[in-house]
Amino acid sequence: MHQHFLIHKPYGYLSQFKYELKRNKKLLGELYDFPEGIMAIGRLDEDSEGLLLLTTDGMMSEIVRSKKVEKEYYVQVDGIINQDAIEKLQNGVEIGFNGKKYITRKCEAAILNNNPEFGERGKKIRDDRHGPTSWLTITINEGKFRQVRKMTSAVGFPTLRLVRIRVGNQYLNDLKAGEVLEVSDFEL
């Protein structure tokens, strides 16, 4: 019987359970007593936060990483993003990936009129003296290395904070940073 978990990955944690390099890194296993054979489905980089699915079922990992499953992010960017930048994101932008140029697939993107309530992040982003910030939502069905960060930079609005709020039909909802919820199955 496989086990499945939703976790709100906090800022500063790696999306893994083992880290072979000598540097001290925070790992997911520090947050909960997970069963043997648990794996993260997809990744959120150390600087990113939000919904991460964990499972003991390797086949589930393949399904979620397929291009059929959408991933939605709330993104705080440097500056006040405009509709022109949103349209560029929606139509695909050129980013670097594995030393080559890559055009992202069409995606959903929109400006968020209200700032989401995620609570304070472990490391302060910056304060208002450094200029205004704004939030947007981006929904993609691919997941290249640091893709969303590269996308917002490509349109002139570097990412300051990145929080994944949805994978398929699984939502972050009210999970607080570091909280873990065991579920019977993933409804994707």
Summary of the structure (lengths in Angstrom):
residues: 188
radius of gyration: 16.6
end to end distance: 18.8
largest distance: 52.8
contacts: 534
relative contact order: 0.25
helix: 16%
strand: 34%
